[in-house]
Every structure is written in structure tokens, then in C-alpha cells.
Amino acid sequence: MANFLTSVIVAGWVCAIALISVQNARPVTIQFLFLQSVEIPLGLVLASCVALGMVGVAIVLPLWRSPVPSSRYSRDDLDDF
């Protein structure tokens, strides 16, 4: 079920990027501080931002998960002591 939900979310993003990029076909420039990029289509900017975000989350998410303490004994075993 999780794979299906992931596929639906990714498909929704792809459709949204396609729809926005078709409606806004003019090239855009990206400016950061005093750096400026060449003119590239808006769809390419959106697709690259989404791809970088997905890769970034895939890298950072395992680092945020707290490790589950592995206990050798269950609670029932501890009641005997």
C-alpha cells in the first residue's frame, strides 16, 4: 500500500510540473545574491528543484530516525527478578 501511495504522490508532482511548465513556457533566470544563471525553462527549474528535494529527503530521513533500543529481555522476563 505504501508503494502505491508513493507512486500516486510522485505522479501528482509530475502532472503538476507538466501543467505549470506548459502554461509558463517563457525561460526564467535564477538569481542568488549577485550570481545569475542563464535563461532556462520554468519546467526544468521546477523538475530539478523537486528532484533535489526528493534526493535530499531520502538522504536526511534515515539520519532523523531514532534508533530503537534492542532489549535482550522482555517485560515478562524482568518480572521474575
PyMOL commands that place a pseudoatom at each C-alpha (Angstrom):
pseudoatom trace, name=CA, resn=MET, resi=1, chain=A, elem=C, hetatm=0, pos=[0.000, 0.000, 0.000]
pseudoatom trace, name=CA, resn=ALA, resi=2, chain=A, elem=C, hetatm=0, pos=[2.876, 2.377, 0.762]
pseudoatom trace, name=CA, resn=ASN, resi=3, chain=A, elem=C, hetatm=0, pos=[4.350, 1.845, -2.707]
pseudoatom trace, name=CA, resn=PHE, resi=4, chain=A, elem=C, hetatm=0, pos=[1.021, 2.718, -4.309]
pseudoatom trace, name=CA, resn=LEU, resi=5, chain=A, elem=C, hetatm=0, pos=[0.696, 5.886, -2.233]
pseudoatom trace, name=CA, resn=THR, resi=6, chain=A, elem=C, hetatm=0, pos=[4.253, 6.902, -3.118]
pseudoatom trace, name=CA, resn=SER, resi=7, chain=A, elem=C, hetatm=0, pos=[3.543, 6.313, -6.802]
pseudoatom trace, name=CA, resn=VAL, resi=8, chain=A, elem=C, hetatm=0, pos=[0.386, 8.429, -6.638]
pseudoatom trace, name=CA, resn=ILE, resi=9, chain=A, elem=C, hetatm=0, pos=[2.241, 11.294, -4.944]
pseudoatom trace, name=CA, resn=VAL, resi=10, chain=A, elem=C, hetatm=0, pos=[5.089, 11.220, -7.485]
pseudoatom trace, name=CA, resn=ALA, resi=11, chain=A, elem=C, hetatm=0, pos=[2.606, 11.047, -10.372]
pseudoatom trace, name=CA, resn=GLY, resi=12, chain=A, elem=C, hetatm=0, pos=[0.762, 14.049, -8.940]
pseudoatom trace, name=CA, resn=TRP, resi=13, chain=A, elem=C, hetatm=0, pos=[4.012, 16.035, -8.772]
pseudoatom trace, name=CA, resn=VAL, resi=14, chain=A, elem=C, hetatm=0, pos=[4.902, 15.096, -12.356]
pseudoatom trace, name=CA, resn=CYS, resi=15, chain=A, elem=C, hetatm=0, pos=[1.456, 16.175, -13.585]
pseudoatom trace, name=CA, resn=ALA, resi=16, chain=A, elem=C, hetatm=0, pos=[1.653, 19.458, -11.663]
pseudoatom trace, name=CA, resn=ILE, resi=17, chain=A, elem=C, hetatm=0, pos=[5.122, 20.221, -13.049]
pseudoatom trace, name=CA, resn=ALA, resi=18, chain=A, elem=C, hetatm=0, pos=[3.971, 19.391, -16.585]
pseudoatom trace, name=CA, resn=LEU, resi=19, chain=A, elem=C, hetatm=0, pos=[0.884, 21.578, -16.261]
pseudoatom trace, name=CA, resn=ILE, resi=20, chain=A, elem=C, hetatm=0, pos=[2.763, 24.560, -14.814]
pseudoatom trace, name=CA, resn=SER, resi=21, chain=A, elem=C, hetatm=0, pos=[5.618, 24.297, -17.310]
pseudoatom trace, name=CA, resn=VAL, resi=22, chain=A, elem=C, hetatm=0, pos=[3.239, 24.173, -20.288]
pseudoatom trace, name=CA, resn=GLN, resi=23, chain=A, elem=C, hetatm=0, pos=[1.360, 27.215, -19.043]
pseudoatom trace, name=CA, resn=ASN, resi=24, chain=A, elem=C, hetatm=0, pos=[4.576, 29.153, -18.367]
pseudoatom trace, name=CA, resn=ALA, resi=25, chain=A, elem=C, hetatm=0, pos=[6.756, 28.434, -21.383]
pseudoatom trace, name=CA, resn=ARG, resi=26, chain=A, elem=C, hetatm=0, pos=[8.974, 31.502, -21.097]
pseudoatom trace, name=CA, resn=PRO, resi=27, chain=A, elem=C, hetatm=0, pos=[12.527, 30.986, -19.879]
pseudoatom trace, name=CA, resn=VAL, resi=28, chain=A, elem=C, hetatm=0, pos=[13.461, 32.329, -16.457]
pseudoatom trace, name=CA, resn=THR, resi=29, chain=A, elem=C, hetatm=0, pos=[16.732, 33.293, -14.805]
pseudoatom trace, name=CA, resn=ILE, resi=30, chain=A, elem=C, hetatm=0, pos=[17.612, 32.366, -11.252]
pseudoatom trace, name=CA, resn=GLN, resi=31, chain=A, elem=C, hetatm=0, pos=[19.355, 34.988, -9.112]
pseudoatom trace, name=CA, resn=PHE, resi=32, chain=A, elem=C, hetatm=0, pos=[21.075, 34.230, -5.821]
pseudoatom trace, name=CA, resn=LEU, resi=33, chain=A, elem=C, hetatm=0, pos=[22.881, 37.087, -4.112]
pseudoatom trace, name=CA, resn=PHE, resi=34, chain=A, elem=C, hetatm=0, pos=[24.895, 38.541, -7.017]
pseudoatom trace, name=CA, resn=LEU, resi=35, chain=A, elem=C, hetatm=0, pos=[25.044, 35.323, -9.063]
pseudoatom trace, name=CA, resn=GLN, resi=36, chain=A, elem=C, hetatm=0, pos=[22.748, 34.861, -12.047]
pseudoatom trace, name=CA, resn=SER, resi=37, chain=A, elem=C, hetatm=0, pos=[22.047, 31.773, -14.148]
pseudoatom trace, name=CA, resn=VAL, resi=38, chain=A, elem=C, hetatm=0, pos=[21.407, 31.508, -17.861]
pseudoatom trace, name=CA, resn=GLU, resi=39, chain=A, elem=C, hetatm=0, pos=[17.806, 31.529, -19.064]
pseudoatom trace, name=CA, resn=ILE, resi=40, chain=A, elem=C, hetatm=0, pos=[16.243, 28.085, -18.622]
pseudoatom trace, name=CA, resn=PRO, resi=41, chain=A, elem=C, hetatm=0, pos=[12.633, 26.913, -18.943]
pseudoatom trace, name=CA, resn=LEU, resi=42, chain=A, elem=C, hetatm=0, pos=[10.478, 27.057, -15.824]
pseudoatom trace, name=CA, resn=GLY, resi=43, chain=A, elem=C, hetatm=0, pos=[9.593, 23.367, -16.116]
pseudoatom trace, name=CA, resn=LEU, resi=44, chain=A, elem=C, hetatm=0, pos=[13.263, 22.429, -15.893]
pseudoatom trace, name=CA, resn=VAL, resi=45, chain=A, elem=C, hetatm=0, pos=[13.689, 24.619, -12.817]
pseudoatom trace, name=CA, resn=LEU, resi=46, chain=A, elem=C, hetatm=0, pos=[10.673, 23.028, -11.120]
pseudoatom trace, name=CA, resn=ALA, resi=47, chain=A, elem=C, hetatm=0, pos=[11.697, 19.477, -12.034]
pseudoatom trace, name=CA, resn=SER, resi=48, chain=A, elem=C, hetatm=0, pos=[15.231, 19.967, -10.772]
pseudoatom trace, name=CA, resn=CYS, resi=49, chain=A, elem=C, hetatm=0, pos=[14.014, 21.520, -7.505]
pseudoatom trace, name=CA, resn=VAL, resi=50, chain=A, elem=C, hetatm=0, pos=[11.626, 18.625, -6.879]
pseudoatom trace, name=CA, resn=ALA, resi=51, chain=A, elem=C, hetatm=0, pos=[14.314, 16.067, -7.747]
pseudoatom trace, name=CA, resn=LEU, resi=52, chain=A, elem=C, hetatm=0, pos=[16.849, 17.730, -5.440]
pseudoatom trace, name=CA, resn=GLY, resi=53, chain=A, elem=C, hetatm=0, pos=[14.260, 17.867, -2.673]
pseudoatom trace, name=CA, resn=MET, resi=54, chain=A, elem=C, hetatm=0, pos=[13.419, 14.183, -3.030]
pseudoatom trace, name=CA, resn=VAL, resi=55, chain=A, elem=C, hetatm=0, pos=[17.079, 13.185, -3.002]
pseudoatom trace, name=CA, resn=GLY, resi=56, chain=A, elem=C, hetatm=0, pos=[17.744, 15.448, -0.011]
pseudoatom trace, name=CA, resn=VAL, resi=57, chain=A, elem=C, hetatm=0, pos=[14.870, 13.948, 1.971]
pseudoatom trace, name=CA, resn=ALA, resi=58, chain=A, elem=C, hetatm=0, pos=[15.974, 10.426, 1.043]
pseudoatom trace, name=CA, resn=ILE, resi=59, chain=A, elem=C, hetatm=0, pos=[19.440, 11.192, 2.414]
pseudoatom trace, name=CA, resn=VAL, resi=60, chain=A, elem=C, hetatm=0, pos=[18.368, 13.052, 5.575]
pseudoatom trace, name=CA, resn=LEU, resi=61, chain=A, elem=C, hetatm=0, pos=[15.373, 10.905, 6.604]
pseudoatom trace, name=CA, resn=PRO, resi=62, chain=A, elem=C, hetatm=0, pos=[17.395, 7.880, 7.799]
pseudoatom trace, name=CA, resn=LEU, resi=63, chain=A, elem=C, hetatm=0, pos=[19.540, 10.222, 9.900]
pseudoatom trace, name=CA, resn=TRP, resi=64, chain=A, elem=C, hetatm=0, pos=[16.478, 11.623, 11.714]
pseudoatom trace, name=CA, resn=ARG, resi=65, chain=A, elem=C, hetatm=0, pos=[15.061, 8.247, 12.712]
pseudoatom trace, name=CA, resn=SER, resi=66, chain=A, elem=C, hetatm=0, pos=[15.862, 7.425, 16.292]
pseudoatom trace, name=CA, resn=PRO, resi=67, chain=A, elem=C, hetatm=0, pos=[17.383, 4.019, 16.829]
pseudoatom trace, name=CA, resn=VAL, resi=68, chain=A, elem=C, hetatm=0, pos=[15.113, 1.528, 18.548]
pseudoatom trace, name=CA, resn=PRO, resi=69, chain=A, elem=C, hetatm=0, pos=[16.797, 0.191, 21.668]
pseudoatom trace, name=CA, resn=SER, resi=70, chain=A, elem=C, hetatm=0, pos=[17.245, -3.526, 21.365]
pseudoatom trace, name=CA, resn=SER, resi=71, chain=A, elem=C, hetatm=0, pos=[16.499, -5.163, 24.642]
pseudoatom trace, name=CA, resn=ARG, resi=72, chain=A, elem=C, hetatm=0, pos=[17.531, -8.747, 25.275]
pseudoatom trace, name=CA, resn=TYR, resi=73, chain=A, elem=C, hetatm=0, pos=[14.738, -9.262, 27.770]
pseudoatom trace, name=CA, resn=SER, resi=74, chain=A, elem=C, hetatm=0, pos=[11.030, -8.674, 27.546]
pseudoatom trace, name=CA, resn=ARG, resi=75, chain=A, elem=C, hetatm=0, pos=[8.966, -7.176, 30.363]
pseudoatom trace, name=CA, resn=ASP, resi=76, chain=A, elem=C, hetatm=0, pos=[7.770, -10.636, 31.349]
pseudoatom trace, name=CA, resn=ASP, resi=77, chain=A, elem=C, hetatm=0, pos=[11.357, -11.776, 31.918]
pseudoatom trace, name=CA, resn=LEU, resi=78, chain=A, elem=C, hetatm=0, pos=[12.085, -8.765, 34.119]
pseudoatom trace, name=CA, resn=ASP, resi=79, chain=A, elem=C, hetatm=0, pos=[9.099, -9.517, 36.405]
pseudoatom trace, name=CA, resn=ASP, resi=80, chain=A, elem=C, hetatm=0, pos=[10.782, -12.752, 37.527]
pseudoatom trace, name=CA, resn=PHE, resi=81, chain=A, elem=C, hetatm=0, pos=[13.645, -10.897, 39.224]
for i in range(1, 81): cmd.bond("trace and resi %d" % i, "trace and resi %d" % (i + 1))
show_as sticks, trace
zoom trace
